[in-house]
Amino acid sequence: IIRIDYIIACGTGSDGRETDKIYMLEANTTPGMTATSFIPQQVKAAGMEMKDVLTEIIENQFE
């Protein structure tokens, strides 16, 4: 599980063409894992259990 924060900057380049650039701000390889943290809330909203998600991640590494 990883969380990546980014911004998308929209504007006009020096040549007059519209450009969209993505700037990565942070890669967090261990996001919060408490019951009120973002990842566990997403898992719960999807109708899943954290233990099942983590078990699947671990088992997939052995395949």
Contacts in CASP RR format, 6 or more apart in sequence:
PFRMAT RR
TARGET T0000
AUTHOR 0000-0000-0000
METHOD contacts of the structure
MODEL  1
IIRIDYIIACGTGSDGRETDKIYMLEANTTPGMTATSFIPQQVKAAGMEM
KDVLTEIIENQFE
1 31 0 8 1.000
1 39 0 8 1.000
1 57 0 8 1.000
2 27 0 8 1.000
2 28 0 8 1.000
2 29 0 8 1.000
2 31 0 8 1.000
3 27 0 8 1.000
3 28 0 8 1.000
3 31 0 8 1.000
3 38 0 8 1.000
3 39 0 8 1.000
4 24 0 8 1.000
4 26 0 8 1.000
4 27 0 8 1.000
4 28 0 8 1.000
5 24 0 8 1.000
5 25 0 8 1.000
5 26 0 8 1.000
5 28 0 8 1.000
6 22 0 8 1.000
6 23 0 8 1.000
6 24 0 8 1.000
6 25 0 8 1.000
7 22 0 8 1.000
7 23 0 8 1.000
7 25 0 8 1.000
8 20 0 8 1.000
8 21 0 8 1.000
8 22 0 8 1.000
8 23 0 8 1.000
9 20 0 8 1.000
9 21 0 8 1.000
9 22 0 8 1.000
9 23 0 8 1.000
10 18 0 8 1.000
10 19 0 8 1.000
10 20 0 8 1.000
11 18 0 8 1.000
11 19 0 8 1.000
11 20 0 8 1.000
12 18 0 8 1.000
12 19 0 8 1.000
13 19 0 8 1.000
31 37 0 8 1.000
31 38 0 8 1.000
31 39 0 8 1.000
32 38 0 8 1.000
32 39 0 8 1.000
32 40 0 8 1.000
33 39 0 8 1.000
33 40 0 8 1.000
33 50 0 8 1.000
34 40 0 8 1.000
40 50 0 8 1.000
43 49 0 8 1.000
43 50 0 8 1.000
43 53 0 8 1.000
44 50 0 8 1.000
END
